[in-house]
Amino acid sequence: MTDGAMPRVAFIGCGRMGLPMARRLLGAGFPVHACDPNEAALQAAVAAGARSASAPLAAASRADVVITMLPAPQVVAAVASGRTGVLAGLRPGALWLEMTSSAPQVTAELADQAAHAGAELLDAPVTGGVRGAEDGTLTIIVGGDASLVERARPLLETLGDTVVHVGDRPG
């Protein structure tokens, strides 16, 4: 995210919430690499203009910003770990927006692991449902360093109309 170029985004989880969110980012000009184990969900993201990534590692390794929007904390933990997980692909300096409504302990642990990889994580769950994702009217509740919130603001404001910074630490 340097030199004024649009940050490259890895979007992991292209289901009911993730797909309309990825579409909004694409519509705003962000380059998106999408990843989802459900082939139909992945193809819907590709049809919207995203590039396909075969695994979270492949998406994350091409991205300045990684966004995860997944159905449950255990899914986030699984997608993050292993040889093909997000953590294996995070680039130094990358920013991870964990937007799943997850468990605070899982998110805090992932933030520590991201920091170990030289990246940063913001805890950024949303309210507003599928309609809010489609319309860009989500409320995004962000936990993490204020400077990172400002760095993420262009993406966050593409996805939602209200960004609430609630604390200095993810989780």
Backbone bond lengths (Angstrom), bond angles and torsions (degrees), N, CA, C in turn:
res aa  C-N    CA-C-N  psi(-1)  N-CA   C-N-CA  omega(-1)  CA-C   N-CA-C  phi
1 M - - - 1.439 - - 1.513 109.89 -
2 T 1.271 114.29 51.84 1.450 119.56 179.13 1.515 109.53 -118.87
3 D 1.279 117.55 172.87 1.457 127.46 175.94 1.527 114.07 54.97
4 G 1.331 119.25 23.40 1.449 122.12 175.25 1.516 115.42 79.16
5 A 1.314 118.56 -4.03 1.459 120.90 179.75 1.525 110.26 -72.75
6 M 1.310 115.92 152.55 1.463 120.60 176.17 1.527 108.51 -64.75
7 P 1.327 117.20 132.28 1.459 118.66 178.44 1.531 111.10 -65.13
8 R 1.309 115.31 142.69 1.466 121.32 175.60 1.519 107.90 -80.53
9 V 1.328 115.66 132.31 1.457 121.78 -173.62 1.521 110.54 -114.46
10 A 1.329 115.75 132.64 1.465 121.48 167.25 1.515 105.73 -99.35
11 F 1.316 117.17 123.88 1.463 120.72 179.34 1.524 107.82 -114.39
12 I 1.318 115.40 113.49 1.456 120.62 -175.62 1.519 108.66 -112.99
13 G 1.313 114.70 112.68 1.458 122.57 -176.38 1.511 110.10 111.39
14 C 1.309 117.82 87.93 1.466 123.03 -174.62 1.523 111.66 -107.91
15 G 1.309 115.41 41.49 1.465 120.80 179.96 1.521 112.31 -86.24
16 R 1.312 116.04 -146.33 1.469 122.34 -173.98 1.527 112.76 -57.31
17 M 1.324 117.76 -41.19 1.463 121.46 178.65 1.525 111.49 -90.67
18 G 1.320 116.57 -42.85 1.457 120.58 -173.85 1.513 114.40 -65.91
19 L 1.320 117.44 -40.33 1.463 119.54 -177.61 1.528 111.75 -61.16
20 P 1.332 119.68 -50.60 1.472 116.55 178.60 1.529 113.01 -65.07
21 M 1.314 117.59 -29.55 1.458 120.00 176.45 1.534 110.19 -67.61
22 A 1.323 116.96 -44.52 1.467 120.58 177.19 1.531 110.62 -61.84
23 R 1.324 116.61 -40.10 1.473 119.85 177.81 1.527 111.09 -60.35
24 R 1.320 117.40 -41.39 1.469 120.71 179.36 1.532 110.41 -62.19
25 L 1.340 116.49 -43.34 1.463 119.68 178.67 1.523 111.05 -62.87
26 L 1.329 116.20 -44.34 1.461 120.28 178.51 1.528 110.50 -61.04
27 G 1.332 117.04 -43.38 1.452 121.55 179.56 1.519 113.15 -62.44
28 A 1.327 116.44 -27.16 1.461 121.45 178.53 1.533 111.99 -87.65
29 G 1.336 117.01 -0.87 1.455 120.63 176.02 1.514 116.44 97.48
30 F 1.342 116.98 2.88 1.462 118.55 177.55 1.526 109.54 -74.67
31 P 1.344 118.68 131.03 1.464 120.19 173.13 1.534 109.01 -72.73
32 V 1.320 116.38 129.58 1.466 121.64 -174.23 1.522 110.45 -124.67
33 H 1.345 115.13 130.80 1.458 122.93 167.84 1.520 105.78 -105.57
34 A 1.318 116.90 120.20 1.457 121.84 -175.55 1.516 110.87 -103.28
35 C 1.335 114.38 148.14 1.460 121.14 177.59 1.522 108.54 -142.18
36 D 1.308 116.32 131.74 1.460 122.31 175.69 1.529 107.45 -160.31
37 P 1.339 117.57 136.47 1.463 118.67 179.05 1.530 112.87 -70.20
38 N 1.326 117.06 -19.13 1.464 121.28 177.33 1.528 107.60 -83.83
39 E 1.313 116.33 112.59 1.466 121.33 -174.51 1.525 112.09 -60.16
40 A 1.334 118.05 -37.95 1.465 120.31 179.33 1.525 110.92 -64.48
41 A 1.323 117.48 -41.22 1.464 121.11 178.53 1.527 110.09 -65.25
42 L 1.315 116.61 -43.31 1.457 120.56 179.02 1.530 110.68 -62.71
43 Q 1.323 117.57 -43.78 1.463 120.86 -179.24 1.527 111.80 -66.05
44 A 1.335 117.02 -31.80 1.470 119.88 176.23 1.529 110.00 -65.47
45 A 1.330 117.02 -39.02 1.463 120.74 177.13 1.526 110.65 -66.95
46 V 1.316 116.78 -40.95 1.469 121.19 178.01 1.532 109.88 -63.60
47 A 1.326 117.08 -41.63 1.464 120.79 178.54 1.532 111.31 -62.15
48 A 1.333 116.60 -27.41 1.470 121.26 178.48 1.526 112.23 -82.01
49 G 1.344 117.18 -8.39 1.457 120.55 177.04 1.516 115.38 119.47
50 A 1.325 117.53 -1.88 1.468 120.12 178.62 1.524 109.99 -75.92
51 R 1.303 115.09 157.14 1.467 120.53 170.05 1.516 107.76 -92.77
52 S 1.297 116.40 146.14 1.456 122.30 -178.20 1.522 111.12 -84.00
53 A 1.324 115.60 136.85 1.462 121.54 173.08 1.518 107.54 -120.52
54 S 1.303 116.60 135.60 1.459 121.84 -174.11 1.523 114.17 -74.89
55 A 1.329 117.25 -22.23 1.468 121.35 -177.38 1.521 108.39 -156.06
56 P 1.337 117.58 159.55 1.466 119.66 177.59 1.529 113.14 -53.38
57 L 1.333 117.95 -39.50 1.467 121.14 177.65 1.517 110.68 -57.69
58 A 1.320 117.53 -45.51 1.471 121.40 -178.23 1.524 110.91 -63.38
59 A 1.317 117.53 -41.58 1.462 120.64 178.58 1.522 110.55 -67.01
60 A 1.327 117.02 -49.14 1.467 121.51 -176.25 1.519 112.17 -63.93
61 S 1.316 117.58 -35.54 1.465 120.42 -176.88 1.525 112.25 -69.62
62 R 1.314 117.62 -13.82 1.470 121.91 179.25 1.526 112.37 -103.61
63 A 1.338 117.40 3.63 1.461 120.11 -166.71 1.520 114.05 -116.92
64 D 1.322 114.31 149.00 1.453 122.77 168.50 1.529 109.63 -86.60
65 V 1.344 115.07 -31.75 1.458 122.23 -179.82 1.522 107.87 -131.65
66 V 1.328 116.05 130.87 1.463 122.40 174.81 1.523 107.39 -108.79
67 I 1.321 116.52 130.96 1.463 121.24 175.29 1.519 107.75 -118.07
68 T 1.330 115.37 127.73 1.460 119.82 172.32 1.522 108.02 -113.68
69 M 1.339 114.75 130.85 1.465 122.93 176.63 1.520 105.41 -136.55
70 L 1.327 114.79 92.06 1.462 121.24 -169.86 1.524 110.69 -124.23
71 P 1.339 118.08 165.51 1.461 120.30 -171.09 1.528 116.90 -76.58
72 A 1.327 118.87 -18.46 1.469 118.87 -173.95 1.524 110.10 -163.19
73 P 1.356 116.92 156.79 1.466 120.70 -179.82 1.521 113.67 -55.79
74 Q 1.334 117.90 -40.61 1.466 119.61 -178.64 1.525 111.44 -66.79
75 V 1.329 117.33 -27.95 1.463 120.34 176.37 1.538 109.33 -71.91
76 V 1.327 116.56 -40.89 1.464 120.33 177.30 1.528 109.68 -59.73
77 A 1.326 116.47 -47.63 1.472 120.50 -179.47 1.525 110.72 -60.40
78 A 1.324 117.32 -41.13 1.469 120.89 -179.55 1.529 111.15 -67.55
79 V 1.315 117.31 -42.61 1.469 121.69 -179.29 1.529 110.61 -67.30
80 A 1.317 116.63 -29.60 1.461 120.82 -178.63 1.518 112.88 -75.88
81 S 1.316 116.90 -30.99 1.464 120.26 -168.73 1.525 113.21 -98.89
82 G 1.297 113.99 173.97 1.464 121.11 175.45 1.517 113.21 85.50
83 R 1.313 114.30 175.97 1.472 121.12 -175.90 1.518 113.23 -65.68
84 T 1.334 118.53 -23.97 1.462 121.01 -179.18 1.530 111.84 -113.88
85 G 1.331 117.20 17.27 1.457 121.81 -177.21 1.517 114.05 -84.74
86 V 1.318 114.85 172.14 1.460 121.87 179.70 1.525 111.26 -55.10
87 L 1.330 116.73 -46.80 1.468 120.09 -176.07 1.525 112.12 -61.17
88 A 1.320 117.46 -31.37 1.465 120.72 178.53 1.531 111.44 -71.50
89 G 1.329 116.63 -22.73 1.459 120.00 -177.60 1.509 115.57 -104.91
90 L 1.345 117.69 -10.60 1.464 119.97 -178.73 1.519 111.08 -58.38
91 R 1.306 115.75 131.59 1.460 121.06 178.45 1.521 109.59 -91.46
92 P 1.305 118.82 147.98 1.465 120.12 173.90 1.529 109.55 -55.08
93 G 1.317 115.75 133.41 1.456 121.16 -178.66 1.515 114.66 88.40
94 A 1.324 117.40 -7.49 1.464 120.19 179.73 1.526 110.56 -69.33
95 L 1.311 114.68 156.93 1.459 122.21 176.70 1.524 108.06 -117.95
96 W 1.317 116.33 129.39 1.467 122.67 179.86 1.525 107.68 -109.71
97 L 1.335 116.04 120.45 1.455 122.20 174.47 1.523 107.41 -100.25
98 E 1.315 116.40 104.03 1.469 120.82 179.64 1.525 106.44 -90.65
99 M 1.340 116.04 102.48 1.457 122.39 -170.51 1.516 113.20 -102.68
100 T 1.320 116.95 1.85 1.454 121.53 175.90 1.522 109.47 -68.46
101 S 1.308 117.33 146.56 1.471 119.85 169.90 1.522 105.87 -78.09
102 S 1.306 116.11 87.99 1.453 122.84 -169.44 1.523 111.60 -107.82
103 A 1.307 115.23 -179.26 1.465 122.02 176.71 1.525 109.05 -83.43
104 P 1.342 118.44 133.78 1.465 120.94 -178.09 1.527 113.52 -53.48
105 Q 1.324 118.03 -39.85 1.462 120.53 -178.56 1.531 111.17 -64.85
106 V 1.334 117.22 -41.69 1.465 120.98 178.69 1.522 109.63 -61.90
107 T 1.323 116.12 -45.94 1.462 120.30 -178.20 1.526 111.25 -64.43
108 A 1.320 117.60 -43.25 1.468 120.89 178.83 1.524 111.14 -61.75
109 E 1.333 116.97 -41.65 1.465 120.58 178.20 1.529 111.16 -64.30
110 L 1.326 116.67 -41.56 1.468 119.80 178.81 1.520 110.91 -65.57
111 A 1.333 117.66 -36.54 1.464 120.83 176.98 1.524 110.30 -61.59
112 D 1.329 116.65 -42.75 1.468 120.22 177.62 1.523 111.23 -63.15
113 Q 1.323 116.62 -42.29 1.463 120.42 179.92 1.525 111.36 -67.41
114 A 1.326 116.94 -38.60 1.465 120.58 177.24 1.530 109.91 -62.95
115 A 1.334 116.87 -42.90 1.467 121.08 179.07 1.525 110.59 -61.13
116 H 1.318 116.33 -38.65 1.463 120.73 177.80 1.532 111.04 -62.09
117 A 1.343 116.41 -30.17 1.462 121.55 178.46 1.526 112.14 -85.95
118 G 1.346 116.77 1.15 1.452 120.38 -179.95 1.514 114.06 85.68
119 A 1.328 117.16 14.77 1.464 122.83 -179.91 1.531 109.07 -114.88
120 E 1.315 116.47 177.64 1.463 122.70 179.70 1.517 109.14 -127.86
121 L 1.333 116.41 151.34 1.459 121.65 178.41 1.512 109.68 -127.42
122 L 1.331 115.37 134.42 1.455 122.29 169.32 1.516 108.12 -110.22
123 D 1.318 115.91 134.66 1.452 123.58 173.80 1.524 105.91 -85.02
124 A 1.338 118.70 115.33 1.461 120.80 -171.13 1.521 113.21 -139.95
125 P 1.351 118.40 57.82 1.459 119.01 178.04 1.531 110.85 -66.39
126 V 1.315 115.28 162.25 1.460 121.47 -173.81 1.524 111.86 -125.63
127 T 1.321 114.62 158.12 1.456 122.00 167.19 1.522 107.14 -127.55
128 G 1.306 116.07 154.44 1.456 120.43 178.55 1.512 113.56 129.36
129 G 1.324 116.99 -10.68 1.460 120.85 174.72 1.515 114.17 66.83
130 V 1.320 113.97 -172.08 1.466 121.27 -176.78 1.527 110.60 -60.95
131 R 1.321 117.06 -41.92 1.476 120.13 179.70 1.535 110.31 -59.64
132 G 1.326 116.95 -42.97 1.462 120.50 177.80 1.518 111.99 -63.69
133 A 1.337 116.65 -36.95 1.467 120.55 177.35 1.527 110.38 -65.96
134 E 1.316 116.85 -41.31 1.459 121.22 179.21 1.526 111.90 -66.19
135 D 1.334 116.02 -41.71 1.463 121.56 -174.38 1.525 114.02 -88.53
136 G 1.334 117.50 -9.51 1.458 120.36 -176.76 1.519 112.67 73.06
137 T 1.339 115.34 30.80 1.461 120.69 -177.70 1.527 112.08 -114.20
138 L 1.306 117.11 22.25 1.462 120.21 178.21 1.521 110.52 -63.70
139 T 1.319 115.57 151.70 1.456 121.63 165.64 1.513 105.54 -99.18
140 I 1.326 116.41 126.99 1.456 121.71 -176.62 1.520 107.74 -114.00
141 I 1.321 115.81 121.25 1.460 123.02 -177.78 1.519 106.97 -102.65
142 V 1.339 117.03 112.28 1.458 120.70 -168.72 1.521 111.68 -112.04
143 G 1.328 115.43 128.35 1.448 122.50 172.39 1.520 109.17 -113.54
144 G 1.323 116.19 126.65 1.457 121.11 178.91 1.508 110.06 152.90
145 D 1.306 115.57 177.10 1.457 122.69 -177.85 1.532 110.82 -58.23
146 A 1.340 115.60 135.94 1.470 121.19 -177.58 1.520 112.72 -57.89
147 S 1.326 118.06 -36.32 1.467 119.71 179.99 1.527 111.19 -66.30
148 L 1.331 116.78 -32.42 1.465 119.92 176.93 1.523 111.37 -72.18
149 V 1.323 116.17 -36.33 1.473 120.02 176.01 1.521 108.93 -59.80
150 E 1.320 117.15 -44.02 1.467 120.31 179.07 1.522 110.82 -65.15
151 R 1.306 117.27 -38.77 1.469 121.11 177.62 1.527 110.63 -62.27
152 A 1.328 116.83 -37.34 1.464 121.87 -178.04 1.522 113.38 -85.52
153 R 1.317 117.52 -11.64 1.465 121.06 -171.58 1.532 114.22 -52.32
154 P 1.340 120.93 -42.53 1.470 118.55 179.41 1.536 112.93 -57.62
155 L 1.315 116.83 -39.06 1.463 119.58 177.65 1.529 110.37 -72.28
156 L 1.328 116.02 -46.11 1.459 120.11 -178.26 1.520 111.04 -59.26
157 E 1.329 117.37 -41.47 1.459 120.17 -178.80 1.521 112.74 -74.87
158 T 1.316 118.09 -15.99 1.459 121.54 171.36 1.532 109.61 -74.91
159 L 1.317 115.94 -31.96 1.467 121.12 -176.30 1.519 113.80 -90.29
160 G 1.311 117.31 -27.14 1.456 119.80 -175.76 1.506 112.12 -145.30
161 D 1.333 115.28 164.72 1.463 119.27 178.80 1.524 112.64 -102.87
162 T 1.342 116.53 -4.66 1.456 120.54 177.55 1.518 108.74 -136.10
163 V 1.330 115.93 123.30 1.459 121.83 176.47 1.518 106.58 -118.81
164 V 1.341 116.55 119.48 1.444 122.17 -178.10 1.528 108.38 -115.47
165 H 1.331 116.47 116.03 1.468 121.40 177.96 1.524 107.60 -88.44
166 V 1.343 116.92 117.83 1.461 121.13 -171.23 1.524 115.23 -109.58
167 G 1.292 118.68 -1.71 1.462 119.19 -179.75 1.500 111.96 168.72
168 D 1.329 114.88 168.81 1.455 121.07 -173.61 1.518 115.25 -86.34
169 R 1.342 116.74 -8.76 1.473 119.19 -175.40 1.515 110.89 -127.75
170 P 1.343 116.75 137.96 1.461 119.51 173.08 1.538 110.48 -63.34
171 G 1.299 115.68 147.96 1.462 120.84 177.46 1.488 111.24 93.72
